[in-house]
Amino acid sequence: MSYYSRPLLMVMLTTLLGCAPAIKEGAPMIKTVKMPDHLIHTNAAVKANQDDWPMDEWWKIFKNQQLNKLIQSALKDSPTVAEASSRLSIAQAGLMQTAAVQFPRIDSEAKATNLHYSRNGDHGTYNGQTNTVATFNPLVVNYHPDFFGKDKEIIDSASASVEIAHAKLNESAIRLRQSVIKTYFSLKIADEIILTQLQVLELAKDIEKVKICAYQSGIQPTAYTFLPNLYVSETKVSLATVKQKKSALLYALANLLGNGPDSTVALTPEMLVIPEQLPIPKTINLDAIAKRPDIQAALWNIHYATHVEKAAQLDFYPNINLSALLGLNSIGISNLFKSGSVNYAVGPVLSLPIFDHGALQGKFAASAAAYDAAVFVYNQTILNAAKEVATNLANLDHTKNILEEQSSVLQQRIELANSATAEYNSGLSDKIPDLEAKIIQKNAYIELLQARLQWLYAITDMATALDGKFQEAVNDAKN
């Protein structure tokens, strides 16, 4: 470099570095979230003393071995989780590829070319001749020193992409687990409702027989038999409806397990354990819900956007590469390995972004806007999560109250049915009031079963809303 060119280069570098835009403060992130106190501290449906949340395998509060096995099977065989796992592998491979830029690239090359030199060229004695030009370079080194930190920002953005994929895998597994739990409970309750509906149908048929007998004996008119006939038909419709729902649930569970509809799941006779309360954190704030995978993914997306914006800023800086070559070069293959064929080169390569300032400015502006968009997505995700948690806390309280009231209703119906049976046995009333009281009792039990299902749903939804722990269940299942 000449004496006059050095100052010129310094002026150009200073000018270019001065043209790099500054990174401005972007959109503000939500810093605090808090639940209304009454949703936690006066909620009889929860036990607000759980310090370590998410709990390890919280679903084991249901104490159901078949459910545990179904969850494990679903995580192992579900295509949805498998796809999310593959996307994580893709992101990890991309990080490996991106991180390779930190190290020198070492190549080897060999080439032989049959070349005709121009008669009017500057090749001396070779003008107008055809020769084989041989090149053998066993060592070709290229290295990009990260003077300004752009490579680091790109690597960090790839690392953030891995974390985003990992969070989405967690979310996929957690949502799958939620669906398996709720579908399993629905099947168990449907079985119990079917058994109860069959009992109601038999009681309805008994009423029908008694009234037909009364009609045939001339005690009652024809219209006396219409109502029991209608009730038997309505009961059959209700029974068919529940059976239809059970079939759909069986196919849904097979799908969640990664199986076709020809694969059936035989339910074990395990009794459902109905928890009295759900353990939750003492305080539900941003720290408590920030472990959710959707929030983690949104947060890592902000990190990704931050690194992309910094990399876009560093595009305004000069790009410097170092290269070196050691090998052999000759005209004629026979001369290739002679001492005079040694060929080497070493030196820096500098590129300056002089005439593409507009394109770089547009790229930087887009990355700054992408950062703001990522923050807005994060803020909305926080608000959605807080709304979901609050809704589920309130739902827990209401469904527990409904369950308790329905239990009280059933107890009263049992007492009324017992009273009707005693009156019939003592001859104070006929058979029909006794049968009708038993049907009302059975229907109250069916309503209690539905209330239990809603309570189990509420527990599952609330625990899922706070769940951020996946525990690498997919990897464990594969192993």
C-alpha positions as CSV (number, residue, x, y, z in Angstrom):
1,M,0.0,0.0,0.0
2,S,1.4,3.4,-1.0
3,Y,2.1,6.3,1.4
4,Y,-0.9,8.3,0.0
5,S,-3.4,5.4,-0.1
6,R,-3.2,4.7,3.7
7,P,-4.7,8.0,4.8
8,L,-7.4,7.6,2.1
9,L,-8.3,4.1,3.4
10,M,-8.5,5.5,7.0
11,V,-10.8,8.3,5.9
12,M,-13.0,5.8,4.0
13,L,-13.2,3.5,7.1
14,T,-14.1,6.4,9.4
15,T,-16.7,7.6,7.0
16,L,-18.3,4.2,6.7
17,L,-18.3,3.5,10.4
18,G,-19.9,6.9,11.0
19,C,-22.7,6.0,8.6
20,A,-23.7,2.9,10.6
21,P,-27.2,3.6,12.2
22,A,-27.6,3.5,15.9
23,I,-29.9,0.9,17.5
24,K,-32.7,2.8,19.2
25,E,-34.7,1.7,22.1
26,G,-37.5,-0.4,20.8
27,A,-41.0,-1.2,22.0
28,P,-41.4,-1.6,25.8
29,M,-41.9,-5.1,27.2
30,I,-44.5,-5.9,29.9
31,K,-42.6,-6.1,33.2
32,T,-45.3,-7.2,35.8
33,V,-48.4,-9.3,35.9
34,K,-50.4,-10.1,39.0
35,M,-53.6,-12.1,39.6
36,P,-56.5,-10.7,41.6
37,D,-56.0,-11.8,45.3
38,H,-59.5,-13.4,45.6
39,L,-58.7,-15.8,42.8
40,I,-56.0,-17.4,44.9
41,H,-56.4,-16.7,48.6
42,T,-60.2,-17.1,48.9
43,N,-60.5,-19.9,46.4
44,A,-61.5,-23.1,48.1
45,A,-60.6,-25.1,44.9
46,V,-56.9,-24.4,45.2
47,K,-54.1,-25.0,47.7
48,A,-51.8,-22.0,47.3
49,N,-48.7,-23.3,49.0
50,Q,-46.8,-25.0,46.2
51,D,-43.3,-23.4,46.1
52,D,-41.9,-25.6,43.3
53,W,-44.2,-25.1,40.4
54,P,-44.5,-26.5,37.8
55,M,-44.8,-29.7,39.9
56,D,-43.0,-32.8,38.7
57,E,-45.7,-34.8,36.8
58,W,-48.6,-32.9,38.3
59,W,-51.1,-35.2,36.6
60,K,-50.2,-38.0,39.1
61,I,-52.5,-36.3,41.5
62,F,-55.2,-38.3,39.7
63,K,-53.5,-41.6,40.9
64,N,-54.4,-43.4,37.7
65,Q,-51.8,-45.9,36.2
66,Q,-53.5,-46.3,32.9
67,L,-53.6,-42.5,32.4
68,N,-49.9,-42.3,33.1
69,K,-49.2,-45.0,30.5
70,L,-51.4,-43.3,27.9
71,I,-49.5,-40.0,28.4
72,Q,-46.2,-41.8,27.9
73,S,-47.4,-43.6,24.8
74,A,-48.8,-40.4,23.3
75,L,-45.5,-38.5,23.8
76,K,-43.6,-41.4,22.2
77,D,-45.8,-42.0,19.1
78,S,-47.7,-38.8,18.4
79,P,-46.8,-37.4,14.9
80,T,-47.4,-33.9,16.2
81,V,-44.7,-34.1,18.9
82,A,-42.4,-36.0,16.5
83,E,-42.7,-33.2,14.0
84,A,-41.9,-30.6,16.6
85,S,-38.9,-32.7,17.7
86,S,-37.7,-32.8,14.1
87,R,-37.9,-29.0,13.8
88,L,-35.8,-28.8,16.9
89,S,-33.2,-31.0,15.2
90,I,-33.3,-28.8,12.1
91,A,-32.7,-25.7,14.3
92,Q,-29.8,-27.4,16.1
93,A,-28.2,-28.5,12.7
94,G,-28.6,-24.9,11.5
95,L,-26.8,-23.6,14.6
96,M,-24.0,-26.1,14.0
97,Q,-23.7,-24.9,10.4
98,T,-23.7,-21.2,11.4
99,A,-21.2,-21.7,14.2
100,A,-18.7,-23.1,11.8
101,V,-17.9,-19.6,10.5
102,Q,-15.8,-19.1,13.7
103,F,-13.2,-21.5,12.5
104,P,-10.8,-21.4,9.5
105,R,-12.0,-23.2,6.4
106,I,-9.4,-25.6,5.1
107,D,-9.8,-27.1,1.6
108,S,-7.7,-29.0,-0.9
109,E,-8.1,-28.7,-4.7
110,A,-6.5,-30.3,-7.8
111,K,-7.2,-29.4,-11.4
112,A,-5.9,-30.3,-14.8
113,T,-7.0,-28.2,-17.8
114,N,-6.2,-28.6,-21.5
115,L,-5.6,-25.0,-22.4
116,H,-4.9,-23.3,-25.8
117,Y,-3.0,-20.0,-25.4
118,S,-3.8,-17.2,-27.7
119,R,-1.2,-16.5,-30.5
120,N,-1.4,-12.8,-29.7
121,G,-1.3,-13.2,-25.9
122,D,1.5,-12.4,-23.4
123,H,2.5,-16.0,-22.7
124,G,5.9,-15.9,-24.4
125,T,6.9,-19.2,-26.0
126,Y,3.5,-20.7,-25.3
127,N,1.6,-18.3,-27.6
128,G,-0.4,-20.3,-30.1
129,Q,0.2,-23.6,-28.3
130,T,-2.0,-26.1,-26.5
131,N,-0.8,-27.3,-23.1
132,T,-2.1,-29.1,-20.1
133,V,-2.1,-26.7,-17.1
134,A,-2.0,-28.6,-13.8
135,T,-2.7,-27.2,-10.3
136,F,-2.5,-29.0,-7.0
137,N,-3.2,-27.1,-3.9
138,P,-3.3,-29.4,-0.8
139,L,-3.8,-26.5,1.5
140,V,-6.2,-23.6,0.9
141,V,-7.1,-21.7,4.0
142,N,-9.8,-19.0,4.3
143,Y,-10.6,-17.3,7.6
144,H,-13.1,-14.6,8.5
145,P,-11.9,-12.8,11.7
146,D,-14.9,-11.4,13.5
147,F,-13.4,-8.0,14.2
148,F,-16.8,-6.2,14.7
149,G,-18.8,-9.1,16.2
150,K,-21.2,-9.7,13.3
151,D,-20.6,-13.4,13.2
152,K,-21.3,-13.7,16.9
153,E,-24.6,-12.0,16.4
154,I,-25.6,-14.4,13.7
155,I,-24.5,-17.4,15.8
156,D,-26.5,-16.0,18.7
157,S,-29.6,-15.6,16.5
158,A,-29.3,-19.2,15.4
159,S,-28.9,-20.2,19.1
160,A,-32.1,-18.3,19.8
161,S,-33.9,-20.2,17.0
162,V,-32.9,-23.5,18.7
163,E,-34.5,-22.3,22.0
164,I,-37.6,-21.2,20.1
165,A,-37.9,-24.7,18.5
166,H,-37.3,-26.3,21.9
167,A,-40.1,-24.2,23.5
168,K,-42.5,-25.1,20.7
169,L,-41.7,-28.8,21.2
170,N,-42.5,-28.3,24.9
171,E,-45.7,-26.6,24.1
172,S,-46.7,-29.3,21.7
173,A,-46.1,-32.0,24.3
174,I,-47.9,-30.2,27.1
175,R,-51.0,-29.6,24.9
176,L,-50.9,-33.2,23.8
177,R,-50.8,-34.3,27.4
178,Q,-53.8,-32.0,28.2
179,S,-55.8,-33.5,25.4
180,V,-55.0,-37.1,26.4
181,I,-56.0,-36.4,30.0
182,K,-59.3,-34.8,29.1
183,T,-60.2,-37.4,26.5
184,Y,-59.4,-40.2,29.0
185,F,-61.6,-38.7,31.7
186,S,-64.4,-38.2,29.2
187,L,-64.3,-41.8,28.2
188,K,-64.4,-43.0,31.9
189,I,-67.3,-40.7,32.7
190,A,-69.1,-41.8,29.5
191,D,-68.8,-45.4,30.5
192,E,-70.4,-44.6,33.9
193,I,-73.1,-42.6,32.3
194,I,-73.9,-45.4,29.9
195,L,-74.3,-47.9,32.8
196,T,-76.5,-45.4,34.6
197,Q,-78.6,-44.7,31.5
198,L,-79.1,-48.5,31.1
199,Q,-80.5,-48.6,34.7
200,V,-82.8,-45.7,34.0
201,L,-84.0,-47.5,30.9
202,E,-84.9,-50.6,32.9
203,L,-86.7,-48.5,35.5
204,A,-88.6,-46.7,32.7
205,K,-89.6,-50.1,31.2
206,D,-90.8,-51.2,34.6
207,I,-93.1,-48.1,34.8
208,E,-94.3,-48.9,31.3
209,K,-95.2,-52.4,32.3
210,V,-97.1,-51.3,35.4
211,K,-99.1,-48.8,33.5
212,I,-99.9,-51.1,30.7
213,C,-101.1,-53.7,33.2
214,A,-103.3,-51.0,34.8
215,Y,-104.7,-50.2,31.4
216,Q,-105.3,-53.8,30.5
217,S,-107.0,-54.4,33.8
218,G,-109.4,-51.6,33.0
219,I,-108.2,-49.5,36.0
220,Q,-106.7,-46.7,33.8
221,P,-107.6,-45.2,30.3
222,T,-105.4,-45.6,27.2
223,A,-103.8,-42.1,27.7
224,Y,-102.3,-43.5,30.9
225,T,-99.7,-45.5,28.9
226,F,-98.6,-42.6,26.6
227,L,-96.2,-40.9,29.0
228,P,-94.2,-44.0,30.0
229,N,-93.8,-44.9,26.3
230,L,-92.5,-41.5,25.6
231,Y,-90.1,-41.6,28.5
232,V,-88.7,-45.0,27.4
233,S,-88.1,-43.5,23.9
234,E,-86.4,-40.4,25.3
235,T,-84.1,-42.5,27.5
236,K,-83.1,-44.6,24.5
237,V,-82.2,-41.4,22.6
238,S,-80.1,-40.2,25.5
239,L,-78.4,-43.6,25.7
240,A,-77.6,-43.6,22.0
241,T,-76.3,-40.1,22.2
242,V,-73.8,-41.0,25.0
243,K,-72.7,-44.1,23.0
244,Q,-72.1,-42.0,20.0
245,K,-69.9,-39.6,22.0
246,K,-68.0,-42.5,23.4
247,S,-67.2,-43.8,19.9
248,A,-65.9,-40.4,18.9
249,L,-63.8,-40.2,22.0
250,L,-62.3,-43.6,21.4
251,Y,-61.3,-42.5,17.9
252,A,-60.0,-39.2,19.3
253,L,-57.8,-41.0,21.9
254,A,-56.4,-43.4,19.2
255,N,-55.5,-40.4,17.1
256,L,-53.8,-38.7,20.1
257,L,-51.8,-41.9,20.6
258,G,-50.6,-41.8,17.0
259,N,-52.8,-44.8,16.0
260,G,-55.5,-45.3,13.4
261,P,-59.2,-45.8,14.2
262,D,-58.8,-49.6,14.0
263,S,-56.7,-49.4,17.2
264,T,-58.9,-49.5,20.3
265,V,-58.0,-48.7,23.9
266,A,-59.5,-51.0,26.5
267,L,-60.2,-48.9,29.7
268,T,-59.1,-50.5,32.9
269,P,-61.6,-50.7,35.8
270,E,-59.6,-48.2,37.9
271,M,-61.8,-45.8,39.9
272,L,-61.4,-42.1,39.1
273,V,-59.8,-40.2,42.0
274,I,-61.3,-36.8,42.3
275,P,-58.8,-34.4,43.9
276,E,-60.3,-32.0,46.5
277,Q,-57.9,-29.2,45.5
278,L,-55.2,-28.3,43.0
279,P,-51.8,-27.2,44.4
280,I,-50.7,-23.9,42.9
281,P,-48.0,-21.2,43.6
282,K,-48.6,-18.9,46.5
283,T,-48.2,-16.0,44.2
284,I,-49.0,-16.0,40.5
285,N,-47.1,-13.2,38.8
286,L,-44.9,-12.9,35.7
287,D,-42.2,-15.1,37.1
288,A,-44.8,-17.9,37.8
289,I,-46.2,-17.9,34.2
290,A,-43.0,-17.0,32.4
291,K,-42.1,-20.8,32.4
292,R,-44.9,-21.5,30.0
293,P,-43.5,-22.6,26.6
294,D,-45.5,-20.1,24.6
295,I,-44.0,-17.2,26.7
296,Q,-40.6,-18.8,26.4
297,A,-40.9,-19.0,22.7
298,A,-42.0,-15.4,22.5
299,L,-39.1,-14.2,24.7
300,W,-36.5,-16.1,22.7
301,N,-38.0,-14.6,19.6
302,I,-37.2,-11.1,21.0
303,H,-33.6,-12.3,21.6
304,Y,-33.5,-13.6,18.0
305,A,-34.8,-10.2,16.7
306,T,-32.2,-8.4,18.8
307,H,-29.3,-10.3,17.3
308,V,-30.6,-9.9,13.8
309,E,-30.9,-6.1,14.3
310,K,-27.3,-5.9,15.6
311,A,-26.1,-8.0,12.7
312,A,-27.9,-5.7,10.3
313,Q,-26.2,-2.7,11.9
314,L,-22.8,-4.4,11.5
315,D,-23.5,-4.9,7.8
316,F,-22.4,-1.2,7.4
317,Y,-18.9,-2.2,8.7
318,P,-16.1,-3.4,6.4
319,N,-15.9,-7.1,5.7
320,I,-12.4,-8.5,6.2
321,N,-11.2,-12.0,5.2
322,L,-7.8,-13.7,5.4
323,S,-6.8,-16.3,2.8
324,A,-3.7,-18.4,2.3
325,L,-2.7,-21.0,-0.3
326,L,0.1,-23.5,-0.7
327,G,0.5,-25.8,-3.6
328,L,2.0,-26.6,-7.0
329,N,1.3,-25.1,-10.4
330,S,2.8,-26.0,-13.8
331,I,2.3,-26.2,-17.5
332,G,2.5,-29.8,-18.2
333,I,1.7,-32.6,-15.7
334,S,5.2,-33.9,-15.8
335,N,6.5,-30.7,-14.3
336,L,4.0,-30.5,-11.6
337,F,6.0,-32.0,-8.8
338,K,9.3,-30.3,-9.6
339,S,10.8,-27.8,-7.2
340,G,10.1,-24.9,-9.4
341,S,6.3,-25.5,-9.4
342,V,5.8,-24.4,-5.8
343,N,3.0,-21.9,-5.6
344,Y,1.8,-19.9,-2.5
345,A,-0.3,-16.9,-1.7
346,V,-1.3,-15.1,1.5
347,G,-3.1,-11.9,2.3
348,P,-6.2,-10.1,3.5
349,V,-9.3,-9.3,1.4
350,L,-11.3,-6.2,2.3
351,S,-14.8,-5.3,1.0
352,L,-16.4,-2.0,1.7
353,P,-20.2,-1.4,1.4
354,I,-20.0,1.9,-0.5
355,F,-22.8,1.9,-3.0
356,D,-25.4,-0.3,-1.3
357,H,-26.2,2.0,1.6
358,G,-29.9,2.1,0.7
359,A,-30.3,-1.6,0.7
360,L,-28.5,-1.9,4.0
361,Q,-30.6,0.9,5.5
362,G,-33.8,-0.9,4.4
363,K,-32.6,-4.2,5.9
364,F,-31.7,-2.5,9.2
365,A,-35.1,-0.7,9.3
366,A,-36.9,-4.0,8.7
367,S,-34.9,-5.7,11.5
368,A,-35.8,-2.8,13.9
369,A,-39.5,-3.2,13.0
370,A,-39.2,-7.0,13.4
371,Y,-37.9,-6.4,17.0
372,D,-40.9,-4.2,17.8
373,A,-43.2,-6.8,16.4
374,A,-41.6,-9.5,18.5
375,V,-42.1,-7.4,21.6
376,F,-45.7,-6.8,20.8
377,V,-46.2,-10.6,20.2
378,Y,-44.5,-11.2,23.6
379,N,-46.7,-8.7,25.4
380,Q,-49.9,-10.2,23.8
381,T,-48.7,-13.7,24.8
382,I,-48.2,-12.5,28.4
383,L,-51.7,-11.0,28.5
384,N,-53.3,-14.1,26.9
385,A,-51.5,-16.3,29.4
386,A,-52.6,-14.1,32.3
387,K,-56.2,-14.1,31.1
388,E,-56.1,-17.9,30.7
389,V,-54.8,-18.4,34.2
390,A,-57.3,-16.0,35.7
391,T,-60.2,-17.6,33.8
392,N,-59.1,-21.1,34.9
393,L,-58.8,-20.0,38.5
394,A,-62.3,-18.6,38.5
395,N,-63.5,-21.7,36.6
396,L,-62.0,-23.9,39.3
397,D,-63.9,-22.1,42.0
398,H,-67.2,-22.2,40.2
399,T,-66.9,-25.9,39.1
400,K,-66.1,-26.9,42.7
401,N,-69.2,-25.1,43.9
402,I,-71.3,-26.8,41.3
403,L,-69.8,-30.2,42.2
404,E,-70.6,-29.7,45.9
405,E,-74.1,-28.5,45.2
406,Q,-74.7,-31.4,42.8
407,S,-73.5,-33.8,45.4
408,S,-76.0,-32.3,47.8
409,V,-78.8,-32.7,45.3
410,L,-77.9,-36.3,44.8
411,Q,-77.9,-37.0,48.5
412,Q,-81.4,-35.4,48.7
413,R,-82.6,-37.5,45.8
414,I,-81.2,-40.6,47.5
415,E,-83.2,-39.8,50.6
416,L,-86.4,-39.2,48.7
417,A,-85.9,-42.5,46.8
418,N,-85.4,-44.3,50.0
419,S,-88.5,-42.7,51.5
420,A,-90.5,-43.7,48.4
421,T,-89.3,-47.3,48.6
422,A,-90.2,-47.4,52.3
423,E,-93.7,-46.1,51.6
424,Y,-94.1,-48.7,48.8
425,N,-92.9,-51.6,51.0
426,S,-95.2,-50.5,53.8
427,G,-98.2,-50.3,51.4
428,L,-98.7,-46.6,51.7
429,S,-98.1,-46.0,48.0
430,D,-98.0,-48.0,44.8
431,K,-95.0,-49.1,42.7
432,I,-94.9,-46.1,40.3
433,P,-93.8,-43.3,42.7
434,D,-91.0,-45.7,43.9
435,L,-89.8,-46.3,40.4
436,E,-90.1,-42.6,39.4
437,A,-88.1,-41.6,42.5
438,K,-85.3,-44.0,41.6
439,I,-85.2,-42.6,38.0
440,I,-84.9,-39.1,39.4
441,Q,-82.1,-40.3,41.7
442,K,-80.3,-41.9,38.7
443,N,-80.6,-38.7,36.7
444,A,-79.2,-36.7,39.6
445,Y,-76.2,-39.1,39.6
446,I,-75.7,-38.5,35.9
447,E,-75.6,-34.8,36.5
448,L,-73.1,-35.4,39.3
449,L,-70.9,-37.4,36.9
450,Q,-71.0,-34.5,34.4
451,A,-70.1,-32.1,37.2
452,R,-67.2,-34.3,38.1
453,L,-66.0,-34.3,34.5
454,Q,-66.1,-30.5,34.5
455,W,-64.1,-30.4,37.7
456,L,-61.5,-32.8,36.3
457,Y,-61.4,-30.6,33.1
458,A,-60.9,-27.5,35.3
459,I,-58.0,-29.0,37.2
460,T,-56.4,-30.1,33.9
461,D,-56.8,-26.8,32.3
462,M,-55.5,-24.9,35.3
463,A,-52.4,-27.1,35.7
464,T,-51.7,-26.8,32.0
465,A,-52.1,-23.0,32.1
466,L,-49.2,-23.0,34.6
467,D,-47.2,-25.8,33.2
468,G,-43.8,-25.1,31.7
469,K,-42.1,-28.4,32.5
470,F,-41.7,-30.9,29.8
471,Q,-39.0,-33.0,31.4
472,E,-37.7,-34.3,28.1
473,A,-40.5,-36.8,27.9
474,V,-40.0,-37.3,24.2
475,N,-36.4,-38.3,24.6
476,D,-37.2,-40.5,27.5
477,A,-39.9,-42.2,25.6
478,K,-37.6,-42.8,22.6
479,N,-35.0,-44.3,24.8
